[in-house]
Amino acid sequence: MSVNTPEPVEYESSVNIQSFLTFFIAITLGLLVAVLILPSWLPNMAFSLGGNAPKAYWYLSRATAFVSLTLLWLSMALGLGITNKMARLWPGAPAAFALHEYVSLLGLAFAVFHAIVILGDRYINFTLLQLLIPFSTVDYRPFWVGIGQLAFYTWVILVISFYIRPVIGHKSWRFLHYASFGMYLMGLSHGLFSGTDTSAGWAQNYYWISAGSLLFLFIYRILASVIDGLFPPKKKLSQPPVPRTAQG
């Protein structure tokens, strides 16, 4: 008697395309509006945003870069937790998938803000075209900034893939998601080699802890797959109920 192998569970996207666009635009605009409104409440910030050498834009770009990379790390950790079945312990696979999707959207919004807000900095003087075209920032570390730009475009494709999954199929969607590992490595390299905080002790600790935790989850995922292949779990066959004998 043969036992059919169960198909992998597919979780539905918790955010439709309309909600995605609304969420993404609201987060991005909210961050930009905050830059315009906060100076009226905080005079010192108004001074930092104005003048001949405003520094606040550079600080905001640096801060949101770490926020975006942290959200990317969390999204990757949740995704690995789903595939290696650790998410079943907490918070549960469906909840982890929903969080994985939401966190990825939020991180992408912070990545957009990280790029846009740097336009206000007058020291580097990036143009919008330079932000859109990879490896075009000739005056500031063009290669590593370009790597970050490629990571961003890969991130956009992966987010969109949530909404075209019924069209491309679950297997193609999962294969496409392997690009997330390359995306994280590109984002990490962008932060390490184009960021100005890399030499700081707290930044180095952050990079080691975040990247190291993902490496642990990735190795755990590989080992779990190998062990399952070598020692497949025994599947219990359902036994028909034993008929009761009539009592005389």
C-alpha positions in Angstrom: 0.0 0.0 0.0 1.6 3.3 -1.1 1.4 6.5 0.8 1.2 9.8 -1.2 3.7 12.5 -0.3 1.8 15.6 0.8 2.1 18.7 -1.2 3.9 21.7 0.4 1.5 24.0 2.1 1.0 27.3 0.3 0.1 30.4 2.4 -2.0 33.1 0.8 -0.6 36.6 0.6 -2.0 38.7 3.5 -1.7 42.0 1.6 -3.4 42.5 -1.7 -1.9 44.7 -4.4 -4.1 47.7 -3.5 -3.2 47.5 0.2 0.4 47.0 -0.8 0.5 50.2 -2.8 -1.4 52.2 -0.1 0.8 50.9 2.6 4.0 51.6 0.7 3.0 55.1 -0.4 1.7 56.0 3.1 4.9 54.9 4.8 7.2 56.7 2.3 5.1 59.9 2.4 4.8 59.8 6.1 8.6 59.7 6.5 9.1 62.5 4.1 6.4 64.7 5.7 8.0 64.1 9.1 11.2 65.6 7.8 9.2 68.7 6.8 7.1 69.0 10.0 9.5 68.2 12.7 11.8 71.2 12.1 8.9 73.5 13.1 8.7 71.7 16.4 12.5 71.3 16.9 14.4 74.5 16.2 17.8 72.7 16.3 16.6 70.3 13.7 15.5 73.2 11.5 19.1 74.5 11.7 20.4 71.1 10.8 18.1 70.8 7.8 18.9 74.3 6.5 22.0 76.4 6.0 24.9 75.9 3.7 25.9 72.5 5.0 22.8 70.6 6.3 23.8 67.4 8.2 20.4 66.0 9.1 19.8 64.5 5.7 23.0 62.5 5.9 22.1 61.4 9.5 18.6 60.4 8.4 19.9 58.4 5.5 22.4 56.6 7.7 19.8 55.8 10.4 17.2 54.5 7.9 19.8 52.4 6.2 20.2 50.4 9.4 16.5 50.3 9.9 16.0 48.9 6.4 18.8 46.4 6.7 17.4 45.3 10.1 13.9 44.7 8.6 15.5 42.8 5.7 17.3 40.7 8.3 14.1 40.0 10.2 12.3 39.2 7.0 15.0 36.7 6.0 15.0 35.2 9.4 11.2 34.7 9.3 11.5 33.1 5.8 14.2 30.7 6.9 12.1 29.9 10.0 9.3 28.9 7.8 11.4 26.7 5.5 13.2 24.9 8.3 10.0 24.5 10.3 11.2 26.4 13.3 8.3 28.9 12.9 6.0 26.1 13.9 7.1 26.5 17.5 6.5 30.3 17.4 4.7 32.2 16.1 3.2 29.6 13.8 3.9 29.2 10.1 0.9 31.3 8.8 1.7 34.1 11.2 5.4 34.0 10.3 4.5 34.1 6.6 2.3 37.2 7.2 5.0 38.9 9.3 7.6 38.0 6.6 5.5 39.8 4.0 4.7 42.8 6.1 8.3 43.3 7.4 9.6 43.0 3.8 7.2 45.8 2.7 8.2 48.0 5.6 11.9 47.5 5.0 11.5 48.4 1.3 9.7 51.6 2.3 12.6 52.5 4.6 15.1 51.7 1.8 13.2 54.2 -0.5 13.4 56.8 2.2 17.1 56.1 2.8 17.8 56.9 -0.9 15.4 59.8 -1.3 16.4 61.8 1.8 20.1 61.8 0.7 19.1 64.2 -2.1 18.9 67.0 0.6 22.6 66.5 1.5 24.8 69.1 -0.2 28.1 67.5 0.4 27.7 64.5 -1.8 25.1 66.2 -4.2 23.5 63.0 -5.5 21.0 63.5 -8.3 17.8 61.6 -8.8 19.2 60.0 -11.9 22.3 58.8 -10.0 20.0 57.2 -7.4 18.0 55.4 -10.1 21.0 54.2 -12.2 23.3 51.7 -10.5 27.0 52.5 -10.4 26.5 56.1 -11.6 27.5 57.8 -8.3 31.0 58.6 -9.6 31.9 61.0 -6.8 31.2 58.6 -3.9 32.0 54.9 -3.9 30.2 54.0 -7.2 30.7 50.3 -7.0 29.4 49.7 -3.5 26.6 52.2 -3.9 25.7 50.4 -7.1 25.7 47.0 -5.3 23.1 48.5 -2.9 21.0 49.8 -5.8 21.0 46.3 -7.3 19.9 44.9 -4.0 17.1 47.4 -3.9 15.8 46.5 -7.4 16.0 42.8 -6.4 14.0 43.5 -3.3 11.3 45.2 -5.4 11.1 42.1 -7.7 10.8 39.8 -4.7 8.0 41.9 -3.2 6.1 42.0 -6.5 6.5 38.2 -6.7 4.1 37.9 -3.7 1.3 39.2 -6.0 2.2 37.3 -9.2 2.6 33.9 -7.5 -0.7 32.6 -8.9 0.6 33.4 -12.4 4.2 32.0 -12.1 3.3 29.1 -9.9 4.5 28.2 -6.4 7.6 26.3 -7.5 8.8 29.3 -9.7 8.0 31.6 -6.8 10.1 29.6 -4.4 13.0 29.4 -6.9 12.8 33.2 -7.4 13.0 33.6 -3.6 16.5 32.1 -3.6 17.6 35.5 -4.9 16.9 36.9 -1.5 20.2 35.4 -0.2 22.1 37.3 -2.9 20.0 40.4 -2.1 20.9 40.3 1.6 24.6 39.8 0.8 24.5 42.8 -1.6 22.7 44.9 1.0 25.2 43.9 3.7 28.2 44.6 1.4 26.7 48.0 0.5 26.5 48.9 4.2 30.0 47.6 5.0 31.8 49.3 2.2 29.8 52.4 1.4 28.6 53.3 4.9 30.6 55.6 7.1 29.7 53.8 10.4 31.5 50.5 9.5 34.5 51.3 11.7 32.4 51.9 14.8 32.3 49.1 17.3 28.5 49.0 17.6 28.2 48.8 13.8 30.7 45.9 13.6 28.8 44.0 16.3 25.5 44.6 14.5 26.9 43.2 11.2 28.4 40.2 12.9 25.2 39.4 15.0 22.7 39.9 12.2 24.7 38.1 9.5 25.8 35.4 11.8 22.3 34.6 12.9 21.2 34.2 9.3 24.1 32.0 8.6 23.1 29.8 11.5 19.5 29.5 10.3 20.8 28.8 6.7 23.1 26.0 7.9 20.4 24.6 10.1 18.1 24.5 7.1 20.6 22.6 5.0 21.4 20.1 7.8 17.7 19.5 8.5 17.1 18.8 4.7 20.0 16.4 4.6 18.9 14.5 7.8 15.3 14.3 6.5 16.6 12.9 3.2 18.8 10.3 5.0 16.3 9.4 7.7 12.9 10.2 6.4 10.3 10.2 9.2 8.1 7.2 9.3 4.5 7.9 8.3 1.8 6.4 10.3 -0.8 4.6 8.3 -4.3 5.1 9.6 -5.9 1.8 10.8 -9.6 1.2 10.2 -11.5 1.1 13.5 -12.0 -2.4 15.0 -15.7 -3.3 14.9 -17.2 -3.8 18.3 -18.7 -7.2 19.1 -22.3 -7.3 20.1 -22.9 -7.9 23.7 -25.2 -10.7 24.4 
